[in-house]
């Protein structure tokens, strides 16, 4: 059968925005536990919780101030253990989001590293360097969130490195005691009941000790997005993404596996994917990984998905994790379909996600077809939105509260003032409305998850893309004598899908849009999809 996570559907919960059990405006662990029946009804295999540790929330939990505890907004360690026990009782695994590349500048480790001076016990637990002769940064490394990736600290008369915010100093994984202390974080939470982890920026554990300058991306090779973010004007070859990252990922995986064969650890790889371990074979690196290739994609074109799987095919043995959206990018429906896209696009993208090879990550609200929320600048809480407004509005549009009840205050998310405003556009898509509609996106998502889990071909099978022109995307999933042909019209117009493998076979019951058989294939209406089962 293989490990549980191969082919599984993992539901990604942004805890602060999922469900607030106590009316303080923030989602919490008790809120997740209150919705376990809903999660179980979706048919998912596991939940992935966004970071739950204490944090000053400069970057909303991705700046950890204490790895050993739970943020008081979310509850306590006891609440976490109660949630894991309840989730396990209904057959759900629980994965934690661990941020081990950096900490908050309010973490005690950093305070000791800063204040103990160059000779202190934790002096080199973080990446420190002397300033240039004129006081500027030690090299040309740039922060993802803008400006130099260095901050001067008078207490040490040195700069410390931060790949993200100034308040997120980079841990030095080359320091043995720092590395061991960080790995013990995994031990602690596995012992408390976690089934595994999603590792934030798993490409960024190591830095170049010589602090070599990053090379520039030649101007002719820069995309429009590269010009919008200065850090994308250089290739990040030395501040992160080192090939030596791969054996370190091996060590992380072995640490997790030591707690039992059912544990799972996968990573986020945001750049230089091949160089730093995103596409490792089963005997190296983490169990699985996802990249930003599909998270950044904006064209609803068959070639986008063919290209990504062509990349994956160049790394035989690698098992991918597949995601269309998360808390860091615009929601799937809006990104691929535009601001006016509705249920047909939502259903198509859910169907495609559930048909692809890999472990699937379904972000909260994706099963409802939620569009990106519109917020004013004064409503934003994301530092990225504050920095780049109005060119980019940040990530809050994908982080607004989950809509549970259409007519309730804050759409049923909380009895108090929500930390981000509930989106009015989400009101007609609230869970309680969709529960009453057998043709809703929610109903369709449940059907697709059920179809995937009932089919060994869709869950574990190989994938073979068929030679069909745009806007048709078609592929076969094969496993142990069973073949499922999956065909999608990636456009808002009727299109013909002609291929020998798209004729005959048993038409599976889950489908969306209009479809008619044709000699040699199918005619698919706008955003329609079909699945055909063959015996070989």
SULZI-V742089 format. One record per helix or strand. SS is the DSSP state (hx for helix, st for strand). FROM is the first residue (numbers start at 1). TO is the last residue. If there is no record, write none. Layout:
SS&FROM&TO + SS&FROM&TO
//
This chain:
st&9&13 + hx&15&17 + hx&29&34 + hx&36&42 + st&46&49 + st&54&55 + st&64&66 + hx&77&89 + st&93&98 + st&102&102 + hx&108&115 + st&126&126 + st&128&129 + st&142&142 + st&148&148 + st&150&153 + st&158&161 + st&170&171 + hx&176&191 + st&196&199 + st&216&216 + hx&219&221 + hx&224&228 + hx&230&233 + st&234&234 + hx&245&257 + st&264&269 + hx&273&276 + st&288&291 + hx&293&296 + hx&302&313 + st&320&323 + hx&332&337 + hx&343&355 + st&359&363 + hx&366&368 + hx&377&379 + hx&383&388 + hx&396&398 + hx&409&412 + hx&424&429 + hx&431&435 + hx&441&454 + hx&456&460 + st&462&465 + st&472&479 + st&482&489 + st&495&498 + hx&500&502 + st&506&507 + st&512&512 + st&515&518 + st&521&524 + st&529&534
//
